């Protein structure tokens, strides 16, 4: 009897120790995956970065005001282009590990159209404080940005068009779940539908099968950081708001798969009758904005830069035609204009 009891006790001890090891392994791997995916993102070195991505290149023609406010205890830096010609404000939400000025050609397009524009850096990006916290952070920061605007005399009476790219596209879609005031439409560009599932997919992509061990910990980290925000999806927000919405995606996007993770993939689940779709051929992820000519020129420039020393890159970039490099696709801007007409 004692031998049986001893054997059972030994088995139980092995089981408990195995569970502890698995728990520790899950926590360690989950934390490693999270640290690999999300980090503080600073501005690129604009002296060797071609294209319209540095505000200093256009500041004389596109004056803007810096606006700071708090999102979830972190000070964010916003940028306000005030036209004083319209009651429309276009609010931009950028992608993960990036800054708002990466969408500068879009800011300029809407300013040229006569609209007021507000862009901001998410937590942990550029001049904003903190560090990047996850794919849901763009949603949290947009929520706090709109809450701030609703109490600020400069912004509270504007009709607002929300424009988001990648992670920001998820944010502007999902924000429709929260019933903010004066939102009149949204544009999602290369966006995903669900921040929980996309985190798991990216974890597998960056760490391979080992990510499966870390998924339980990843889920707990996310739950601790974001709470109820995790329950919302972009499609749910688009349906709940019933707002005029434009969904844009490239059919070969390698970052937000159009066949797995994208809002476009959930097209059949969208019941909002005011949604239009623009599928763009062979533009990948970040190139979805540009003309074929611009993309060809970009490849030439980047190929040349890859062969140069740092000092030579600086000299080369001084002669790059940044407007040609960042020229927006006509089909994209036409779709923007059509959506704005629906909201007029």
ZIBEL-V825593 format. One record per backbone hydrogen bond with DSSP energy under -0.5 kcal/mol. CO is the residue of the C=O (numbers start at 0). NH is the residue of the N-H. E is the energy in kcal/mol with one decimal. If there is no record, write none. Layout:
BEGIN
co;nh;e
CO;NH;E
CO;NH;E
END
This chain:
BEGIN
co;nh;e
0;4;-2.5
1;5;-2.5
2;6;-2.5
3;7;-2.7
4;8;-2.5
5;9;-2.4
6;10;-2.4
7;11;-2.6
8;12;-2.3
9;13;-2.3
10;14;-2.4
11;15;-2.7
12;16;-2.8
13;17;-2.6
14;18;-2.5
15;19;-2.2
16;20;-2.5
17;21;-2.7
18;22;-2.5
19;23;-2.7
20;24;-3.0
21;25;-3.0
22;26;-2.3
23;27;-2.8
24;28;-2.8
25;29;-2.7
26;30;-2.2
27;31;-2.4
28;32;-2.8
29;33;-2.2
30;34;-2.5
31;35;-2.1
32;36;-2.0
33;37;-2.3
39;41;-0.5
40;125;-2.7
43;45;-1.1
44;47;-1.6
45;48;-0.9
47;49;-0.6
50;52;-1.8
51;104;-0.5
52;54;-0.5
53;56;-1.6
54;57;-1.7
54;58;-1.3
57;60;-1.2
57;61;-1.5
64;79;-3.1
66;77;-3.2
68;75;-3.2
70;73;-1.8
73;70;-3.2
73;75;-0.5
74;128;-2.9
75;68;-1.5
75;77;-0.6
76;120;-2.4
77;66;-2.3
78;80;-0.6
78;118;-2.4
79;64;-2.7
79;81;-0.8
80;82;-0.7
80;116;-2.0
86;158;-2.9
87;115;-1.8
88;90;-0.6
88;160;-2.3
89;91;-0.5
89;117;-3.0
90;162;-3.1
91;119;-0.6
92;164;-2.0
94;97;-0.5
98;101;-1.6
99;102;-2.1
100;103;-1.6
102;105;-1.1
102;106;-1.9
103;107;-2.7
104;108;-1.8
105;109;-2.1
106;110;-2.2
107;111;-2.7
108;112;-1.2
109;114;-2.4
110;113;-1.9
115;89;-2.9
116;80;-3.0
117;91;-2.5
118;78;-3.3
121;124;-1.6
123;40;-3.0
124;127;-2.2
128;123;-2.8
133;136;-1.3
134;137;-0.5
135;138;-0.6
135;139;-2.0
136;140;-3.1
137;141;-2.1
138;142;-2.3
139;143;-2.2
140;144;-2.2
141;145;-2.5
142;146;-2.0
143;147;-2.5
144;148;-2.2
145;149;-1.8
146;150;-0.5
147;150;-1.3
148;151;-1.0
151;154;-1.5
151;155;-2.5
154;157;-1.5
158;88;-3.0
159;161;-0.5
159;183;-3.0
159;184;-1.0
160;90;-3.0
161;186;-2.8
162;92;-2.4
163;188;-2.3
164;167;-2.3
165;169;-1.6
165;191;-0.6
166;170;-1.7
167;171;-2.4
168;172;-1.6
169;173;-3.1
170;174;-2.0
172;175;-1.3
173;176;-2.2
174;177;-1.9
175;178;-0.6
179;182;-0.6
181;159;-3.1
181;183;-0.5
183;243;-0.6
184;161;-2.5
185;245;-2.2
186;163;-2.6
186;188;-0.5
187;189;-0.5
187;247;-3.3
188;165;-3.0
190;262;-2.0
192;233;-2.4
193;197;-1.9
194;198;-1.4
195;199;-1.5
196;200;-2.2
197;201;-2.4
198;202;-2.3
199;203;-2.0
200;204;-1.9
201;205;-2.3
202;206;-1.9
203;207;-2.0
206;209;-0.8
207;210;-2.2
208;211;-1.8
209;212;-1.2
209;213;-0.7
210;213;-0.7
210;214;-1.2
213;217;-2.8
214;218;-2.7
215;219;-1.7
216;220;-2.8
217;221;-2.6
218;222;-2.4
219;223;-2.4
220;224;-2.1
221;225;-3.0
221;226;-0.5
222;226;-1.6
225;228;-2.1
226;229;-1.6
227;230;-1.8
228;231;-1.4
232;236;-1.8
233;237;-2.6
234;238;-2.5
235;239;-2.4
236;240;-2.3
237;241;-1.6
243;185;-1.9
244;275;-2.7
245;187;-2.8
245;247;-0.6
246;277;-2.7
247;189;-3.1
248;279;-2.7
249;252;-1.4
254;256;-0.6
256;259;-0.9
256;260;-1.1
256;261;-1.7
260;192;-2.1
261;265;-0.7
262;265;-0.9
263;266;-1.6
265;268;-1.9
265;269;-0.6
266;269;-1.2
268;270;-0.6
271;274;-1.0
273;244;-2.0
275;246;-2.5
277;248;-2.0
277;279;-0.6
279;250;-2.6
282;286;-0.7
284;287;-1.3
285;288;-0.6
286;289;-1.3
288;328;-3.3
290;294;-2.3
291;295;-2.2
292;296;-2.3
293;297;-2.8
294;298;-2.2
295;299;-1.8
296;300;-2.7
297;301;-3.0
298;302;-2.0
299;303;-2.2
300;304;-2.6
301;305;-1.7
303;306;-1.4
304;307;-1.7
308;312;-2.5
309;313;-1.9
310;314;-1.8
311;315;-2.6
312;316;-2.7
313;317;-1.0
315;318;-1.7
316;319;-0.9
319;321;-1.3
320;324;-2.4
321;51;-0.6
321;325;-1.5
323;326;-1.0
326;290;-1.7
328;332;-2.1
329;333;-2.7
330;334;-1.7
331;335;-2.0
332;336;-2.5
333;337;-2.3
334;338;-2.0
335;339;-2.4
336;340;-2.0
337;341;-1.4
338;342;-1.2
339;343;-0.9
END
